[in-house]
Amino acid sequence: MPHYKALFRIPGDKELEAHHGYVPDAFFTAAQNTTTNDIVLMYEGGFVLTSALHEKLNIPEKFTSYASVGADTAEGTQDSESFRNALLMQLKQANHARPLETHFHYQVFAMEYIDPSFDDD
């Protein structure tokens, strides 16, 4: 099964900006207010910032945050409402953000859930 990802626009502005690669708690709070209508792009594979995608993400005079989550799904089902809702739930459950791209007007993070009870000792 192919692995598809959704890139969500997170509601907020400069208050969500990461510092030294770490997003503030407000970033995760804002992600809770995200809906499937905030999906900017569905894509397969890794995140590649093309010129066309940069133009799409770069909103002049505004700082915007984006979050990427992904899952495996059967070919042809990546645009279904149920898959979009599954990705939205994954975004809302995420507790870790890994930087993918930082720009003057936007930032992009890969989101994932990391079990806080995991102990490697």
N, C-alpha and C positions, 0 to 999 in steps of 0.2 A: 504494500500500500504506500502511496506517496505521502510525503510529509508536507502539509500546507501550513502556512502561517498567516496571521492577520496582523496588520499594523493599525493600532487604535490611536486616535488623537485623544489625549488626556485633557479634560477640562481644567483650565488654569492658566497662569501666566508665569512671570519671573519667579514667583514664590516657590515654584516646583523645580527650579534649577539645581542641578547637582553640583556639589563642591568636592573636589578631589575624587571624582568618580562615584560619590555616594549621594543618593537622592534623599531629600528630607522626608519625614513621616507624612507630611502633607501630600506628597506624591502618591503614596498608597491610599490615602484617604480620598484623593481626587479620582483615583482609578475606580473606586466604588461607585462613582457617579457616571461612569462610562456606560454607553449602550451600544448595541450592534449598529446603530446609525453613525457611530463614531469610527467605524472601520474605514480607513483611507485606502487600503490596498490589501488584496489577498495575493500571496505569492508562494511559490514552491522553492524549497531549498534554502540557501543562506541569504542573508541580507546583503544586497549589492546596491550601493548608492550611485546610481547613474545620474547623468545631467538632468534627464527628464524627471526622475524621482526627486532630485534636489529642488527643482522648480516647483514641484507639487508640495513639498514639505516646507519650503521657505516662504513664510508669510511676512512681508516687510512690515516693520514697525511693531511687530508682536513676537514675543517669545512663546514657542509652542513645544509641548512635550509629546512624545509618541512612545508607545509600548508595543512590543512584538511578542506574541505567543503562538505556539504551533502544536499540531497534533497530526497523527496519521488518520487518513480517511480514504475511502474508496474513490477511485477516479470518477470524476463527474459529480461528486457530492460536496465539493469544497465551497460551492456557493449556496448550499441549502441553509435555510433558516436554523435548522437544528444544529448544524455544524458551527454556524456563527455563534449561536447561543452557548454551545459547549466551549468555544474559545473565550467567550466573554466570562463564563464562570471560571475558567482557568486563570484569566487575568485578575479577577476579583479575589481569587484565593492566593495569588502570588504574594510572597513575602521577601523576595530578593529581586533586585534589578541590576543587570550587568550592562555596562555601557557598550553600545554598538557604534554610535556616531554622535559627535558634538559639533555644533555650528553656532555662529553668532546668534542666529534667530531660532534655533531648535536643537533638541536633543532626542536621541533614540535609544531605548533600552530594551533588552531582552528580559522578559519577566519569567520567573519560575517560582515554584514552591519548594522550599527546603525544610524538611522535617526538623523542627527545633529540638526534638528530643534525641536526635541522633548523637551518639557519643562514640568517638573512635578510639577510646582507651581500652 
